[in-house]
Amino acid sequence: MSSRSPLGRRAVAAVISAIVSSTVAACAGVALPQVEGPLTDSGTKGIRVWQVGELGYEAQEYLISGKADVDRPVSMADAKDMSLRNSADDFAKRSSYQAEVLESAQPYTTRMVVYRPKDPHKFSGNVVMEVVHPGGGGSLPVWSKINGFFVQHGDAYVTVQHPLTFDGLQKADAGRYGSLHAADPTQIWGMVADAGTLLRSSAAANPLQGYEVRHLYLTGYSYTGVATSTFADYHHGSARLANGNPIFDGYLSFANAMYVRPLDVPVIRVNTQSEFNSYGGLNNRGRNSDTAGARYRLYEVAGASHVLDAMPDIEPGAGAPAPVSVARAQGLPNVSPNRCMASFPAGSQEDDLPLPYVLAQAFANMYDWVDNGIAPPETPWIKTDSQGNAVLDANGNAEGGLRLPEMAAPAATYGIGSGPCLLFGYRAPFEAARMKELYGSTDAYLAAIRDAADRDVAQRLISAEDARRLQSIVQSRGTF
């Protein structure tokens, strides 16, 4: 334990207890990482820590240290420079998934942030983990958009810091994060496994000690979705507890075209129109299945683009982290949103289709699948032509796929960029004359939206609460 630790006397005692507990657990056959924390004033001094106090939650930072293998990188999620990876090859279906160990058991220290209900009695038993995205000094795509869902359900949310973000954190606050270290980015997989094992242990070092953990899930969107898929493919088989059960009870991988092989736990993937066929995605769809050992769902959301910025969050949500300048990790794409929007049709706006409502419902359906054996719904995939392009209807919208009400009763063309702008999308509203031609009146249009929303709720594609939010958003756009 270093002298530069920002810990108080009580926290130091907790660290000593944590180290002892880890040693005891290791003697019992489960190697746990050593734990330092919670760090003092995590909610105010922690970089990129979200504000959750007003939601009945608390945020706590921990430093966990252990040993993890250095592997040969297999995807953008464990490469030193993601721009040097061939994602078409990395994402493709393989005959076998075997991690190639280059150096065994190299030491590391990473950060883990735990968001949990202050009252353990309000804890659902579900824990969701996300690897931190190297972009923006360390971001959390899933948590940032749908944390309101997790809070409403009483779930705990845990983040594991990616080694590519260590340098930025240390430059921003060397006193707090100076001990972070890793020999290689591929150690992220050992970090994730160690963090999961810790959270499912009975050790006093467990940040969720006193909380009855029933299930643990790994999730991610975009880069963190690739991390989820990579761990599922290459490390799920070896990520086991002392009793042989898997560390993770399911995987929810969003907005990436990476194939996920059949596992002994369920997998739910959600892709947008941006990436459903990017990097060979049509070949990586897999097959929907309810069979034990291969439970799988893939949803392709027509009209939705990869970039989430203009899409609604699940409310009420956590407060965004305090703005702190953190150095950018190398190898990340640098595309100008303004340049992409300028290339879209005149009068169009950023794609605001409520994709987060689908992501939140994916978790609700996963919980039902694991807890109650209730299989999630199936939807068609996006229709494609012989070249793999989305087939468009008379309104310029993609046919097929999971159709949110704004696609089932359209008032706009939802388009996707190309080339460097593939991840961006737009909403080009119809002229009033077109709306009158389609619906006759504003009331008829709103009725069509309500009917479509009711169908999506009945099919368990969005929640009833989110359907009401969606209708309110549509109604706020005014009459024609």
Backbone torsions as a table, in degrees:
resi	resn	phi	psi	omega
1	MET	NA	122.2	-172.5
2	SER	-80.9	153.2	-179.7
3	SER	-70.3	-17.5	-178.3
4	ARG	-84.3	4.5	-178.7
5	SER	-61.8	133.3	179.7
6	PRO	-84.5	43.3	-174.2
7	LEU	-104.2	147.5	172.8
8	GLY	-87.7	-178.1	-175.6
9	ARG	-61.9	-44.1	-179.6
10	ARG	-64.8	-37.8	-179.9
11	ALA	-68.2	-34.9	178.2
12	VAL	-63.4	-41.7	177.1
13	ALA	-61.0	-37.8	178.4
14	ALA	-64.7	-37.9	179.1
15	VAL	-63.1	-46.1	-179.8
16	ILE	-60.4	-43.6	177.3
17	SER	-60.9	-39.8	-178.5
18	ALA	-63.4	-43.6	-178.3
19	ILE	-65.9	-42.4	178.1
20	VAL	-62.3	-45.7	-179.2
21	SER	-61.7	-39.1	179.3
22	SER	-62.8	-40.6	-179.1
23	THR	-65.7	-42.9	178.5
24	VAL	-60.9	-44.3	-179.7
25	ALA	-63.5	-38.1	-179.9
26	ALA	-63.9	-39.0	178.5
27	CYS	-64.3	-25.5	179.0
28	ALA	-82.7	0.8	175.3
29	GLY	107.1	0.5	179.0
30	VAL	-120.5	113.8	-179.1
31	ALA	-81.6	111.9	179.5
32	LEU	-103.4	150.3	175.2
33	PRO	-71.5	157.4	171.3
34	GLN	-77.9	148.1	-172.2
35	VAL	-124.7	132.6	174.4
36	GLU	-120.3	120.0	179.3
37	GLY	139.0	-178.0	8.4
38	PRO	-70.4	143.4	177.0
39	LEU	-66.3	148.7	-176.0
40	THR	-66.5	142.0	174.6
41	ASP	53.1	46.3	-178.1
42	SER	-57.6	-37.8	-176.3
43	GLY	-71.8	-20.1	-178.0
44	THR	-112.6	-30.2	-177.2
45	LYS	-104.8	-17.5	-178.5
46	GLY	-70.9	130.0	179.9
47	ILE	-76.8	131.4	-179.5
48	ARG	63.7	29.5	175.2
49	VAL	-97.4	127.2	-177.6
50	TRP	-77.3	152.4	-177.9
51	GLN	-92.9	114.8	-173.2
52	VAL	-125.5	2.3	-174.1
53	GLY	-59.1	-37.3	-178.1
54	GLU	-74.5	-6.9	-179.5
55	LEU	-100.6	7.6	-177.5
56	GLY	79.2	19.1	179.8
57	TYR	-115.7	168.6	171.4
58	GLU	-135.5	148.3	178.8
59	ALA	-114.7	129.4	-179.5
60	GLN	-134.0	137.6	177.4
61	GLU	-100.2	142.9	174.6
62	TYR	-135.0	151.0	168.3
63	LEU	-106.8	125.5	178.7
64	ILE	-116.8	138.6	-176.5
65	SER	-127.0	137.8	179.0
66	GLY	-164.3	-154.8	177.1
67	LYS	-130.3	138.2	-178.5
68	ALA	-143.7	149.4	-179.4
69	ASP	-69.8	151.2	166.9
70	VAL	-98.2	119.8	-177.1
71	ASP	-107.8	169.4	166.7
72	ARG	-74.8	126.9	-176.5
73	PRO	-61.9	146.7	-176.9
74	VAL	-126.0	-7.5	-179.1
75	SER	-157.6	173.5	176.2
76	MET	-58.3	-25.3	-173.6
77	ALA	-75.8	-13.4	177.4
78	ASP	-129.7	16.0	179.1
79	ALA	-92.7	150.7	175.8
80	LYS	-66.6	-31.7	179.6
81	ASP	-138.9	103.5	-174.7
82	MET	-62.9	-24.9	-177.8
83	SER	-68.2	-15.2	-179.2
84	LEU	-92.1	-3.0	-179.9
85	ARG	-86.2	148.1	172.0
86	ASN	-95.5	96.1	-173.1
87	SER	-66.6	-30.3	178.3
88	ALA	-60.0	-41.4	177.2
89	ASP	-72.7	-42.0	-176.8
90	ASP	-64.6	-37.1	-174.8
91	PHE	-82.9	-15.4	-172.5
92	ALA	-68.1	153.7	176.0
93	LYS	-64.5	134.8	-178.6
94	ARG	-118.3	160.3	177.3
95	SER	-77.6	-25.9	177.5
96	SER	-150.9	154.8	179.8
97	TYR	-127.8	100.4	-177.2
98	GLN	-131.7	119.1	177.0
99	ALA	-69.9	134.1	178.5
100	GLU	-98.4	110.4	-176.3
101	VAL	-81.4	125.0	178.1
102	LEU	-96.8	-37.9	176.6
103	GLU	-142.8	131.1	-176.2
104	SER	-89.9	143.8	166.1
105	ALA	48.1	60.2	176.0
106	GLN	-92.1	141.0	-175.7
107	PRO	-68.9	151.2	176.5
108	TYR	-149.8	160.1	165.5
109	THR	-138.1	125.9	179.5
110	THR	-128.4	172.5	177.7
111	ARG	-103.9	140.9	173.5
112	MET	-126.1	128.2	176.3
113	VAL	-110.1	130.7	-177.1
114	VAL	-116.6	123.0	172.5
115	TYR	-107.1	120.8	-175.1
116	ARG	-145.1	155.2	174.3
117	PRO	-60.9	139.6	177.0
118	LYS	-61.9	-36.2	179.9
119	ASP	-96.5	112.9	-179.6
120	PRO	-56.9	-25.3	-179.5
121	HIS	-70.4	-16.7	178.9
122	LYS	-95.2	5.3	179.6
123	PHE	-79.4	131.2	-177.3
124	SER	-74.6	-20.5	-172.5
125	GLY	97.5	-10.5	179.1
126	ASN	-96.1	132.3	175.4
127	VAL	-119.5	130.5	179.1
128	VAL	-115.9	133.0	-178.8
129	MET	-117.7	141.0	175.8
130	GLU	-136.5	133.1	172.7
131	VAL	-73.5	138.8	-178.4
132	VAL	-70.9	131.5	177.0
133	HIS	-73.2	133.8	-179.6
134	PRO	-66.5	-17.7	-178.1
135	GLY	-69.7	150.6	176.8
136	GLY	62.4	26.0	-178.5
137	GLY	76.9	8.1	179.4
138	GLY	118.7	93.6	-176.8
139	SER	-118.4	168.6	-176.0
140	LEU	-134.1	88.1	-173.6
141	PRO	-57.9	-43.3	-177.5
142	VAL	-71.4	-52.7	-179.4
143	TRP	-58.2	-41.9	-173.4
144	SER	-63.5	-30.4	-176.8
145	LYS	-96.3	-30.6	-173.7
146	ILE	-127.1	23.6	179.4
147	ASN	-59.8	-26.9	176.6
148	GLY	-58.8	-34.8	177.1
149	PHE	-64.1	-47.7	-176.9
150	PHE	-64.0	-39.5	179.3
151	VAL	-65.4	-43.6	178.9
152	GLN	-60.4	-33.0	-176.8
153	HIS	-90.2	-9.1	-179.1
154	GLY	77.4	23.9	179.4
155	ASP	-80.1	153.4	169.5
156	ALA	-93.8	145.3	179.7
157	TYR	-127.3	130.8	-174.7
158	VAL	-126.7	134.0	178.4
159	THR	-117.5	142.4	178.3
160	VAL	-115.9	126.0	-175.2
161	GLN	-71.7	132.2	177.7
162	HIS	-80.6	139.0	-179.8
163	PRO	-53.6	-28.9	-179.6
164	LEU	-65.7	-16.1	-179.9
165	THR	-94.9	-6.5	-174.2
166	PHE	-60.3	-46.3	-176.3
167	ASP	-59.3	-43.6	-179.7
168	GLY	-63.6	-43.2	179.2
169	LEU	-64.1	-40.7	-178.1
170	GLN	-67.9	-37.8	177.6
171	LYS	-67.6	-31.7	-179.8
172	ALA	-78.4	-34.1	-179.2
173	ASP	-156.2	84.8	-176.8
174	ALA	-65.6	-33.3	-178.6
175	GLY	-65.6	-35.0	-176.9
176	ARG	-87.0	-36.3	-170.5
177	TYR	-119.8	14.4	-175.9
178	GLY	-62.1	-23.7	-177.0
179	SER	-86.1	-5.2	177.8
180	LEU	-62.3	132.7	177.6
181	HIS	-162.1	154.4	175.4
182	ALA	-156.0	148.5	177.5
183	ALA	-77.0	-25.4	-173.5
184	ASP	-165.6	150.5	178.1
185	PRO	-59.8	-26.8	-178.0
186	THR	-67.0	-11.1	175.6
187	GLN	-69.4	-8.5	177.5
188	ILE	-55.7	-32.5	-177.2
189	TRP	-68.8	-40.7	175.2
190	GLY	-67.2	-35.4	177.1
191	MET	-62.3	-45.1	179.8
192	VAL	-63.0	-45.2	179.6
193	ALA	-63.4	-43.3	179.3
194	ASP	-63.7	-43.5	179.2
195	ALA	-62.0	-43.0	178.7
196	GLY	-63.8	-42.0	178.6
197	THR	-62.7	-41.8	178.2
198	LEU	-60.0	-46.4	-176.4
199	LEU	-66.2	-23.7	-179.5
200	ARG	-98.6	5.9	-177.5
201	SER	-92.8	168.8	175.7
202	SER	-97.8	9.0	-176.7
203	ALA	-65.7	146.6	175.9
204	ALA	-62.5	-22.3	179.5
205	ALA	-72.6	-15.5	-177.2
206	ASN	-64.2	120.7	178.1
207	PRO	-59.5	-16.9	177.6
208	LEU	-105.5	21.3	174.8
209	GLN	-59.2	130.8	-175.9
210	GLY	93.2	-8.5	174.9
211	TYR	-107.2	132.4	-177.1
212	GLU	-84.2	94.8	-178.7
213	VAL	-77.9	120.9	178.1
214	ARG	-100.7	-43.9	-174.9
215	HIS	-141.3	148.4	178.8
216	LEU	-128.9	130.3	-177.8
217	TYR	-124.6	146.7	174.6
218	LEU	-109.1	133.1	-177.2
219	THR	-139.2	168.9	175.1
220	GLY	177.4	162.8	-179.0
221	TYR	-133.4	134.6	-179.3
222	SER	63.2	-121.9	-179.1
223	TYR	-57.8	-44.6	-179.6
224	THR	-71.4	-23.6	171.4
225	GLY	-68.7	-39.4	174.7
226	VAL	-62.1	-39.4	176.8
227	ALA	-61.0	-41.9	178.5
228	THR	-62.0	-47.7	-179.4
229	SER	-64.9	-39.9	-179.5
230	THR	-64.2	-45.4	178.5
231	PHE	-62.3	-43.4	-179.5
232	ALA	-59.6	-44.3	-176.5
233	ASP	-71.8	-45.3	-168.8
234	TYR	-101.0	-18.9	-170.7
235	HIS	-129.8	-11.0	-179.5
236	HIS	-59.5	-40.4	-176.3
237	GLY	-60.9	-32.6	-178.8
238	SER	-98.7	-9.0	-178.9
239	ALA	-84.6	83.3	-172.8
240	ARG	-124.9	150.7	173.4
241	LEU	-83.2	174.4	-177.7
242	ALA	-60.5	-28.6	-179.9
243	ASN	-86.2	3.7	178.7
244	GLY	91.1	-10.1	178.8
245	ASN	-73.3	152.7	179.4
246	PRO	-68.6	148.5	176.3
247	ILE	-64.1	-43.6	-176.8
248	PHE	-103.9	135.9	-178.3
249	ASP	-91.1	-4.0	178.5
250	GLY	177.4	161.9	-178.7
251	TYR	-128.8	132.9	175.9
252	LEU	-122.6	102.3	-172.9
253	SER	-113.0	120.0	-172.0
254	PHE	-118.8	147.9	168.7
255	ALA	56.5	48.5	170.9
256	ASN	-157.2	151.5	-173.3
257	ALA	-94.1	14.4	-176.1
258	MET	-74.5	132.5	176.3
259	TYR	-67.0	141.5	173.4
260	VAL	-120.0	122.3	-174.9
261	ARG	-73.6	161.2	177.0
262	PRO	-60.1	135.4	-177.8
263	LEU	-129.0	171.7	176.9
264	ASP	-86.8	11.0	172.3
265	VAL	-132.9	158.1	-176.5
266	PRO	-72.9	151.9	178.9
267	VAL	-127.7	131.8	171.4
268	ILE	-123.8	124.0	176.1
269	ARG	-114.1	142.7	173.5
270	VAL	-130.5	121.9	177.4
271	ASN	-117.9	152.1	175.8
272	THR	-96.7	177.9	179.1
273	GLN	-68.7	-19.9	178.6
274	SER	-65.3	-45.3	-170.7
275	GLU	-114.3	4.9	-176.0
276	PHE	-60.7	-28.3	176.6
277	ASN	-125.2	16.6	175.5
278	SER	-77.4	147.2	178.1
279	TYR	52.1	42.4	177.0
280	GLY	75.1	26.2	-173.6
281	GLY	-59.1	-31.4	-179.7
282	LEU	-62.3	-29.3	179.2
283	ASN	-82.1	-11.2	-174.2
284	ASN	-108.7	14.3	-176.4
285	ARG	-66.0	-35.5	-174.0
286	GLY	77.3	-161.7	-178.3
287	ARG	-137.8	128.1	177.0
288	ASN	-60.1	136.3	-174.3
289	SER	-153.1	144.2	172.1
290	ASP	-109.9	7.0	-177.1
291	THR	-73.4	134.7	176.7
292	ALA	-56.8	134.0	-177.1
293	GLY	88.4	-1.5	178.8
294	ALA	-154.6	29.9	-178.4
295	ARG	-67.9	126.9	-168.0
296	TYR	-157.7	139.0	171.8
297	ARG	-137.9	138.2	171.8
298	LEU	-127.0	128.1	175.4
299	TYR	-117.2	136.7	174.7
300	GLU	-118.9	114.8	-171.6
301	VAL	-91.4	106.6	-178.8
302	ALA	-62.8	135.6	176.6
303	GLY	85.6	-15.4	-179.0
304	ALA	-85.0	140.7	175.9
305	SER	-106.0	168.4	-175.3
306	HIS	-67.1	-42.3	-175.1
307	VAL	-74.0	127.0	-171.9
308	LEU	-95.1	-2.7	-165.9
309	ASP	-52.4	-45.1	-174.4
310	ALA	-89.7	-2.6	-177.0
311	MET	-83.5	146.8	-175.1
312	PRO	-69.2	145.7	173.3
313	ASP	-83.7	165.7	170.2
314	ILE	-82.9	123.0	-176.9
315	GLU	-109.0	155.2	-5.3
316	PRO	-76.2	143.6	-173.4
317	GLY	-120.3	174.7	-179.3
318	ALA	-73.1	157.7	176.0
319	GLY	-79.3	138.4	-178.1
320	ALA	-62.9	151.3	178.5
321	PRO	-60.1	154.0	175.4
322	ALA	-62.1	139.0	-178.9
323	PRO	-68.5	121.5	177.5
324	VAL	-135.5	134.5	179.1
325	SER	-74.0	118.7	179.5
326	VAL	-125.2	133.5	-177.6
327	ALA	-60.1	141.7	-178.4
328	ARG	-79.0	137.6	176.0
329	ALA	-69.9	152.3	-177.9
330	GLN	-77.3	156.3	172.5
331	GLY	82.0	5.9	-180.0
332	LEU	-85.6	146.4	-179.5
333	PRO	-65.0	148.4	-179.7
334	ASN	-130.2	90.0	-177.3
335	VAL	-113.6	137.1	-178.7
336	SER	-83.0	114.1	176.5
337	PRO	-59.3	-39.7	-178.8
338	ASN	-63.2	-40.5	179.3
339	ARG	-65.5	-39.5	179.2
340	CYS	-66.7	-45.3	-179.7
341	MET	-63.0	-33.8	179.0
342	ALA	-66.2	-22.3	-179.3
343	SER	-85.5	-8.3	-178.2
344	PHE	-87.7	166.3	-176.3
345	PRO	-55.1	146.4	179.0
346	ALA	-57.9	138.0	178.9
347	GLY	84.2	-0.9	-179.1
348	SER	-81.8	162.0	179.8
349	GLN	-124.6	170.6	176.4
350	GLU	-61.9	146.7	178.0
351	ASP	-60.9	117.5	-179.1
352	ASP	-116.3	19.8	177.6
353	LEU	-56.7	135.5	-172.6
354	PRO	-77.1	60.7	177.8
355	LEU	-54.7	-37.5	179.1
356	PRO	-55.7	-27.3	177.5
357	TYR	-65.0	-36.8	177.9
358	VAL	-68.6	-41.5	-179.6
359	LEU	-63.3	-42.8	178.8
360	ALA	-62.3	-42.7	-179.7
361	GLN	-67.6	-28.7	176.3
362	ALA	-60.5	-38.4	176.6
363	PHE	-68.0	-44.1	178.3
364	ALA	-58.0	-41.1	180.0
365	ASN	-70.7	-35.9	176.5
366	MET	-63.9	-43.6	179.0
367	TYR	-59.6	-42.8	178.4
368	ASP	-64.2	-37.5	-179.3
369	TRP	-63.4	-46.5	-175.9
370	VAL	-76.7	-43.1	-175.0
371	ASP	-78.8	-40.2	-169.3
372	ASN	-120.6	-1.3	-179.7
373	GLY	70.5	18.7	179.8
374	ILE	-89.4	112.5	-176.0
375	ALA	-69.6	141.9	176.9
376	PRO	-66.6	161.2	177.6
377	PRO	-68.9	162.3	172.7
378	GLU	-112.4	146.6	174.8
379	THR	-131.7	157.5	176.1
380	PRO	-64.4	159.0	171.6
381	TRP	-89.4	164.8	179.4
382	ILE	-61.8	134.4	179.6
383	LYS	-74.2	141.3	-179.1
384	THR	-130.1	156.8	174.5
385	ASP	-90.2	-172.9	-175.7
386	SER	-65.1	-18.5	179.7
387	GLN	-94.6	-0.4	-179.2
388	GLY	87.0	6.6	178.6
389	ASN	-84.8	150.8	177.9
390	ALA	-64.4	134.3	174.9
391	VAL	-78.2	127.9	-176.4
392	LEU	-102.8	145.5	177.5
393	ASP	-88.2	-172.2	-176.1
394	ALA	-64.4	-19.6	179.0
395	ASN	-93.6	3.1	-179.2
396	GLY	82.5	11.1	179.6
397	ASN	-100.9	150.4	-179.3
398	ALA	-64.8	141.5	174.8
399	GLU	-88.6	153.6	177.9
400	GLY	78.1	-166.0	179.2
401	GLY	76.6	176.6	172.5
402	LEU	-73.4	123.8	-172.5
403	ARG	-113.0	110.0	173.0
404	LEU	-70.7	162.0	-176.1
405	PRO	-52.4	-36.1	-178.6
406	GLU	-70.9	-11.8	172.3
407	MET	-98.2	-33.0	178.4
408	ALA	-71.1	-33.6	176.4
409	ALA	-127.7	76.2	-168.3
410	PRO	-72.6	145.3	170.8
411	ALA	-124.0	11.5	-176.5
412	ALA	-162.9	164.2	168.3
413	THR	-95.0	126.4	176.8
414	TYR	-102.2	109.9	-176.0
415	GLY	-114.4	160.6	-178.2
416	ILE	-120.4	141.8	178.3
417	GLY	-71.7	179.7	179.4
418	SER	-135.4	166.8	179.9
419	GLY	58.1	-132.4	-179.0
420	PRO	-62.6	-19.2	-177.2
421	CYS	-97.3	14.7	-176.7
422	LEU	-57.8	-32.4	-175.7
423	LEU	-79.5	-9.5	-177.9
424	PHE	-101.5	152.5	178.0
425	GLY	-139.9	169.6	-178.2
426	TYR	-139.3	160.8	174.2
427	ARG	-121.4	113.5	179.5
428	ALA	-106.4	100.1	-174.8
429	PRO	-61.5	144.6	175.0
430	PHE	-70.6	152.9	172.8
431	GLU	-72.2	158.7	-177.4
432	ALA	-57.1	-36.7	-179.4
433	ALA	-62.8	-39.4	179.2
434	ARG	-67.7	-39.5	178.7
435	MET	-63.3	-42.6	178.4
436	LYS	-65.1	-36.7	177.8
437	GLU	-63.9	-39.4	-177.2
438	LEU	-79.0	-40.1	-168.8
439	TYR	-122.1	-20.8	-179.7
440	GLY	87.6	-45.8	-178.4
441	SER	-152.4	162.7	177.4
442	THR	-61.8	-41.5	-179.5
443	ASP	-60.8	-40.6	179.1
444	ALA	-65.9	-37.9	178.5
445	TYR	-65.0	-46.9	179.8
446	LEU	-63.0	-34.5	176.0
447	ALA	-64.8	-38.9	178.0
448	ALA	-64.6	-38.3	176.8
449	ILE	-64.4	-43.6	179.0
450	ARG	-61.3	-43.0	179.6
451	ASP	-62.8	-43.1	-179.6
452	ALA	-65.9	-40.0	178.7
453	ALA	-64.1	-41.7	178.4
454	ASP	-61.4	-39.1	178.7
455	ARG	-64.8	-42.8	-179.8
456	ASP	-65.4	-36.4	176.9
457	VAL	-66.8	-44.6	-179.9
458	ALA	-61.6	-32.9	179.9
459	GLN	-86.7	1.0	-179.2
460	ARG	61.6	41.8	175.6
461	LEU	-97.5	-28.0	170.9
462	ILE	-143.1	163.4	179.5
463	SER	-84.0	161.8	177.8
464	ALA	-62.8	-38.1	179.2
465	GLU	-64.4	-43.5	178.9
466	ASP	-68.6	-30.3	175.8
467	ALA	-62.8	-39.8	177.3
468	ARG	-65.9	-40.1	177.5
469	ARG	-61.5	-44.2	-178.9
470	LEU	-61.1	-45.2	179.8
471	GLN	-62.7	-36.1	178.0
472	SER	-66.2	-39.7	177.7
473	ILE	-62.8	-46.4	-179.4
474	VAL	-62.1	-43.6	-177.1
475	GLN	-65.3	-30.8	-177.6
476	SER	-69.7	-14.0	179.6
477	ARG	-74.9	-9.1	173.0
478	GLY	93.0	-174.0	-175.5
479	THR	-97.6	171.9	175.7
480	PHE	-133.4	NA	NA
